[in-house]
Amino acid sequence: MSDTDLGAMDAQTLRQLFETRQASPLEATRAALARIDQFNCAVNAYIHVDAEGAEQAAKASARRWGQGKPLSPIDGIPVSMKDLTEVAGMPCRAGSLTSGDGLCDTDAPPARMLREAGAIFLGKTNTPEFGWKAVTDNRVFGATNNPWDTRLTPGGSSGGAAAAAALNMGVLHQGGDSGGSIRIPAAFTGVFGFKPTFGWTPQWPPAKEPTLSHLGPLTRSVRDAVSMLDVMGRYDYRDPYATRGQPDCWGADLDKGLTGLRIGYSADLGYADVDPQVASRVKEAAQKMEALGAEIVEVDPGFSSPLDTFRKIWFTASLDQWRQMTPSQREQLDPGMVANAREAEAWNALDLFRALSDRALLTRELEHFNQHYHLIMTPAVAVLPFEVNQEVPPGSGMGDWEEWAPFSYPFNLSQQPAASVPCGFTDNGLPVGFQLAGGKFDDVRVLRACHAFMEAHPPRFPTVPNPSQFA
């Protein structure tokens, strides 16, 4: 395999090479580490790399494959973990100066499941402080840059994972999504990102607002995402919100195509202001979905913007976090997070109770919608990637990230599965993604539709032979 770049391959191809002994997990791991060495200085996706630990794990995986006894189909596949997820032997700074720099002594549920499946942990990827915003920068590790243009943000909060996926610095990448934190960076970097039904991918310790948080994959293909979900999409008792009922195979319907699916397409959900180039690429994608056999119906789902509902819940979580800090720790926090927390000080218990009631009404509306349509299709994000180290597009007049991400957080409030699918580029070469969402527990159907589109219209990824090209 000397003339083949193992670092550019997906999980399916690597598995075949391991089975036929044309390549080993150690070679694949070293290829992934080489890509990190080559590209990470330009994008700052990884904030911790454990090369020695990865090579040791890869050697053990190679022995298992040599004996014909792999632990799972992803045994030996290089993965990354978001720096909000505890991994034994690695730090978990959560992008915060208030966190310690010691090493974790236990694995969070997704890390445990992936480790037991033989996946090779390369390291941790960057996130904003406690994952509070939809761009990726913090006071500990700085900003992550977009691989397509390093002057721009990759989005967040799983921006490190998305940038790593776009450059294939590892194959499978774990993200988390409380308001769009998988789908937004997936759209901004041109990769696939999937937020499963709430409770189907367990987590512990809990997120800062645990009823909004979904863990899921960022990958270059739906099939690779499925290979990750087949491992980490299982019940774990440690998560009090975890539910059972996950499919035995998350990709059971991947090859069924789009025929027979009725998809409601909404360009703006009835209230969003969308960049013209984003709107154009997503409309073209809807036409392509129709050409592949789906029934596409332009619709207005009929609910108003849940921005205030989301903020009441999200900002209150920031207030709780802020109040747990000492005065000296509060001074170290991201000023934007502090501003959100202080805004929530003016609210009372009745305000939060009403927000929770409004959340239930929104969920009812979306579940009702899915009685008439198999899926809903929208843009993934309303804007294009903008300058790094900014929370909102400069000059936009916006005050907070939720204003430019109106399509994502409704599906966190409803706890439904949703994905971002790459669907082309703007005139100046920036990626665009569309969102597909389904009713609760319709994850297999969402993945089926995403796969059908990506198989027919394969995405393009950044190829950067030398980091100096980013200069």
N, C-alpha and C positions, 0 to 999 in steps of 0.2 A: 504493500500500500504506500510505498514511498512517494509515488507521484500523485497521491490523492490526499486532499486536505480533510482530514477527519474532523477538524474543527468547524467545518462548514456543513456538516451532515446533521440530519434530524435523528430523532430517537429510533424511528423505524429502521432506517438504514443501518445505524450502528448496531442494533440488535441482530440484524441479519449477518453483519460482518462478525459479530461475536460468535454467533451460532456456527458459522462456517470456518471460524478461526482464521479469517483473513485479516482481522485486526483484534486488538485486545482492549479491555477497559483502561488499562494503563496508558496505551497509546492515545486513546480518545481523551483521557483526562489531561495528558500532557499537551495535547493539541488545544484543548480549551484554555488551559493555563497560559499557553503561548499567545492566544488571542487576547487574553486579559492583559498580559504584558505589553502587547502591541497597541491596544486600543484604549485601555482604561485611563491612561494619562490624559487623553483628549476629552473623555466624556464623564469621568468620575462616577461610573455606575456602581462599582464595588468600593466599599469602605473598609472591608476586611477580607483578606484572602488567606486561606489555610492550605498552601501548596503541599506542605509535608503531610498533613492529615489526609488530603485528597489522594495523594499518591499511595499512601499506605492502604487506604480503603480500596483503591483501584487494583492494587496487587491482590488483595483478598478476593475481589470480584473476578479477576482474571483466573484465579485458581478454581473458583466455582464454575465458571464457564468451561474451563478446561476439563473438569470432571463431569460436565453435562448436568450440573445441579445449580443453575441460577436461582436466586431467591424470587425473582419476578421478571417480567419482560423489561423492566427498566433497571435491572441489576447492571451496574457499571455505567449508567448514564449520568453525565455531569449536570448538577443542578445548583441553583442559587436560592438563598432564602432572604426574604425582606428583613431589614433590621428592626422590625417590630415583633419578630417571631423568635422565641428562645430556642437556641440550638446548643446542646451540651458541648462544652469546650470552646465556644465562641462568645465574644461580647454581644450585648444587646443594648446599645446606647439609645435607640429610638430617636436618634437625631437631637438629643437634648444634653445640654451642659449639666443638667440636674441629675442625670443618671450616672451610675458608677461605671468604671471601665473594667470591672472584673469579668471573669468568664462564667457563663451559665453552667449549672451542674445537672440540668435536666433538659429533655427535649419537649417542646410543645407538641401537641398532637400531630400536626402535619410533619414536623421533623421526625418524630418517632416512626410514623408510618413509612415515610420515605427511606429512613435509615434501615428499617426492617426489610424493605424491598430491595436493598442493595444500592440505592442511588448514591452518587458520589457528591458530597457537599464541597463546593468550591469556596464558598464564602458568603458574606452578607452584602446586600445591596442597599443603596442610599434611600432615605425617606425624609420628608420634612418632620419637624419636631412632633412626636406622637402622632404623626400622620394627619395633622389637623387641616392641611390645605391641599389644593389640587395642583401644586407645582412642587418641585423637589429641590429644596435648599435648606440648610440649617447652620447653626453657629458652631457645630462640632466639625463637620466634614465639608462644608461649602455646598456649592450647587452641582447638580448633575446637568449635563448638556445634551442637547438633542443630536443624535448621530447624523441627521440630515443637514444640520446647520448648527454648529456648536455655539453660535450667538444666541440660540433660542432654547426655550425650556422643553423638556420632554413631557411636561405635565407631571402629575403626581396623584396620590402620594407614592404610588409604586413606580416612580420615574426611574429609579436605578434598575429595577427589574426589566422595565420596558426597553431601556437603552441597551442592557445586556442582551436581551432577546433579539433586538434589531441587528446587533453585530455578532450574534451567536457566540457570545462569551459564556459558554455553557449552553445547554440544550433546553432544559426545563427550568422555569423561573416562577417562584411563588410570590404572589402579590396579595394584597388585601384591599377591600373596597367597602367604604362606609358611606360614600356619596358620589362615587365615580372613580375611585382611586386605582382600579384596574383598567376600566374602559377608557378613561381620559388619556392616560399615557399610551395605551395601545393605539388610540387614534392618532395621537401626535407623533408617534414613531413608526407607524405603519405595520404593527404586528397584531396578532390575534390575542384578545383578552376576554376572559369569561368569568362572570360572577354567578356562582350557582345559587340555587334556592337556599334561603337562609336556613342554617342549621345542618346542612348536608356536608359541609366541610368544617369540622370542629376546630375550636381554638381554645387555648388556655395558656397563660392568664388571659382574661377577657380584654377586649378592646375598650377604649375609654367610653364609647357608647355602644355597648355590646349588642343591642338589638338592631343596629344598622349594619354591623360589620359582617362581611362575607369574605372568606379566603378562596383564592382561585388561581389559575395558571395564566401566565403570559408566555406565549410560544410563537413559533413561526407557522404552525399549522394546527388545524383542529384535531387531527389525529394525535399529535404530540400532547395537546392539552388533555385529550381523553386518556392517554397513557398515564398522565399525572393524576387525573381525577379518579381513575380506577384504583389508585393507591390511597390518596389522601381524602377521598370522598367516602369515608366510612365513619360509623358511629364511634364516639369516644366518650366515656362516662364523665370525664373531667369537665367537659363543657356542659353547663346546666341548660343551655339552649339547644344542644345537639338533638337532632331528630333522626329517626330511622326511616327506612324505605328507599334508600339509594338504589339505583339500578345496579344489577350485578355487573353489567358492562355499560359504561356511560356512552359508548359509541355504538350501541346495538343497531341503531338506524342510520348510521353515517352514509351508507351507500344507497339509500332509498330515493335520493333526489328530492326535487321540489314539487313534483306533480301531486296534486291533491291538497296542497297547502293553501289556505286562504289568508293572505297577509294584509293587514291594515297598514297603509303607508301614510304617515303624517309628517309633512315637511317642517312643522313648527309646533306641534302639539296644541295649536290654537293660540299660543301666547309668546313664543320665543322669537327673537330677532337673530337671524342666521346669516353668516357671511355668504355672499353670493356664490363664491367658488365652492364652498362646502355644500351649499344647497344644490348646485349644479351637479357635482360629482355624486351626491346621494340620490338625486333624481335619476341619473343615468344608471346607478346601481339598481334602483327599483325596476327600471325597464329591462335590465339584464336578468333580474330575478324572474320577471314575467316571461322572458324569452326561454328561460330554463324550465318553465312549466308551472310556476306559481300563479295563483290568482291574486293580482295586486289591486286593492281598492283604496283610493284616496279617502281618508277619513279625518274627522276631528274627534278625538276620543271623548271630548265633552267635559273635561274637568279644568278648573282654573289652576294657575301656577301655585304649587305647594311650597314656594320659597319661604314664606313666613313660618309655615309648619316645620319645615326642615331646620330653619335657623333656631327656632325655639328649643328644639331638641339638641341640636349640634352645639349651639353656644352654651347651653346649660351644662353640657358635658365638659366644655372648656372651663366653665366657672368652677365646677367640682374639682377639676384637676388643679386649677390655680389656687383654690382655697386649701388644698392639701400641702401646698408648698410653704416653706419658711420664707420670711421676707427676703433673705439673700438669694434664695432660689428663684423667687418671682422676678428679681432683677435680671436673671439669666435667660428667662423665657423669650421666645419669639414675640416681638411687640404686637404682631397681628393677632396671635392667639390670645394675648392678654387683652387686646381691645375687644375681641369677641366675648371673652369672659366678663369683662366689666360691663358690656352692654346687657348681658343676661342678669346682672345684679338688679336691674330695674323691674324684672319680672317676678311674678309670685307663683305659688303652687297652682292656682286656678289657670294661669296662662299656660303652664305646661300641660295641665289636664286637658284643656281645650285643644292643644296641639295634638295630643295623643288621640283625642276623639276625631279630629280632622284627618289624622293619619289613617284611622280605621275606615273613614268614609272614602278616602282616596283608594285604599286597598279594595274596598267593595266595588268602586267604579272600574278599576283595572281588571279585577277578576270577572266582573260582568262583561267587560269588553271581550275578554278571552272566551266567552261562551259563543261569540259570533265570529271571531277571527282566531286562527291558530296562533298567530304571532302579530306583534306590532313592530313596524320599521320606522326609524327616525334617524336623523344625524346622530352621531355619537357625541359630538361637541359642536357648539355653535360658532366657534372662532377657530382661526388658524394658530399654530404655535407662535408664541410671541417672545419677547426678549427675556433672557434668563435673569434671575434675581428680581423678578416682578411678580406680584400676585395677580394682577389684572393687566390686560393689554394697555400699554401706555397711551394716554390720550383718549381712552374709551369712555372716561367719565364713570366707570364702574368702581365700586368700593370693596367688593369681596368676590372670591372666586366662584361662589354659587351663581352669580349673575351671568357668567359666560359658560356655565355648565348646566343649563336648564333641563337637559334630557336625561341626566344620569341619576340624580338623587331621588326622583319619584319612585324608581324601582328599588331603591334601598328602603324607602318608607313602606313600600308594598311587600318587600322581601321576596320578589320574584326573580327568576333567572334572567340575565341579560348579558349580551356580548357586544364587543366592538370588532367589526370586520373591516380590514383594509380594502378600499375601493378606488384607489387611484391617487392622483397628485394634482396639485394646483399648477398654474402656469409657471410658477417659479420653483417647482419641484418639491413642495411640501406635502406630506401624506395626509390623506383624508380617510376617515372611517365612518361607517354607518352602524347603527345599533339595531339589534334584534332582541326583543324581549318576549317572554311567554308567561303563561299563567304559572302559579306555584306548582312545582314538581314536574313541569314540562321541559326539564333540562335536556332530555334526550332529543326532543323535537327541535329545540333551539340549536343544539350542536349539529343536528342533521342539516338544517337549512344553511348554517354558516359554512359547513363543509362543502355542500353542493356549490355554493357561490365561489369559494376559494379554489375548488378543484377546476371549475370552468374558467376562472379568472385569477390565476396564480399571482400573488403579491410579488413585488420587487423590494429587495432589501439593500441597504447601503453597503457598498464594498469599498473598503478603505485600506489600500495596500500599505499605507504609511501614515502614522499619526501626524506627521508634519504637514500633511495636506489640510489639517484642520486649522493651521495657523492663520 
